[in-house]
Amino acid sequence: MIKKLLAFPVALVLAVCVCSVSVFAEGTKTGEPATSREVKTTSEKGMSKADAKLKKDMEKLLADAKAGKVAPPQQQFPRTAKSNLSKTTKIALIATAIGTSIFLIVLFHDLSKD
């Protein structure tokens, strides 16, 4: 009986070991991709314009918030206090939990006899 229980974990460990070899087979990558200096300077200029605009927008938003002009958006759906489960669904969930626990108790009791 123990052999049957150990078969699945052993198969899972073997599968993980075999699959992980292909992940590490690529090795480490060294070096950066080649880029020209012109591309770097152009991107830096574009970023400085974007950063300036972002900074300006954030300062405006901060000033509006301090002045009380900006209010947080209203919540679209109000929170409910109910669980929205019917009485039958609640009974079914409880019965399933009890049945599962009884099954597990019987299973482990039978396993411990071996």
N, C-alpha and C positions, 0 to 999 in steps of 0.2 A: 504494500500500500504506500509506503514511503517513497518507493521508486517512482510510482505514478505521480506523486506530488512534486518530486524533485525534477521530473523530466522537463516540464515547461520552463522553470527558471534556468536550468542548464542550457536549454535550447536558446533562450533569450540572451543569455550571456555570450554564447558562441556567436550569435547573429550580430550583436553589438561589437564584439571584437573584430569580426571580419569586416563590417561596414566602416569601422573607425580607421582601419588601415588606409582606405582610399582617401579619407579626409586629410591625413597627415602626409600622404605621398607627394603632394604638390611642393612641399617645402616652404622655406621663407623667401619672400621677394625682397630683393635688394635694389636700391637706387630709386630715383624718382623719374617720372616720365619727362622727356625732353620738352621744354617750353622756351620760347624765345623771350627776350627782354621786352620787346615791344608789346607783347600780349600782357605781360605783367604790369607795365606802366599804364596801359589803357584800362585794364581792369581796376587798378588802384584809383585812377581818376573817376571812373564810374562809381566806385564804392564811396569815394569822398562826397560826391554829389548826393548819393542815396543816403549816406549818413547825415549830411547836413539837413536834408528834407525830413528825415526821421526825427532828428533832434528838434527841429522847428515844430513839427506836428506834436511831439510829446510835450513840449513846453506850452503849446496852445491848449492841449488837453488838460494839463496840470493846472493852468490858470483858470480854465472853465470849471474844473472840479472844485478848486478853492473858492470860486465865486458862487458855487451852488447851481450852476447852469446845467450840469450833467447829472442825471439821475440814473440809478441802476435800472436795467430793463425789468419789466414785470415778468413774473414767472408765468409761462404759458399754460401749464397745467397745475392746478392746486394739488397739494399732497393729500392723500386719503389716509384715514386712520385704519380702515378695514383691510383685511388681507385679500379680499375679493375671491375667496374660495367658498364654494357652496358647502353645505353641511355634509352632503354625500361625499364630496371630495376629501374633506377633512377626515371622515370616518374611514375612507379607503386608504388614506395615507397612514393613519394610525394602525389599521389592520395589517398593512404591508410591513410596517416596521416591526410589529409584534411577531408576525409570521417569519420574517427574515431572522429575527433574533432567536426564535425557537429552532429554526432550521440550523443555524450556526452552532447553537448549544448542542444539539443532537449530533451534528457532524463532528465536532471536536471531542465529544464524549466517546463516540465510536472510534475515533482515531487514537485516543489515549488508551483504549483497551488493547491495542496491538502491541 
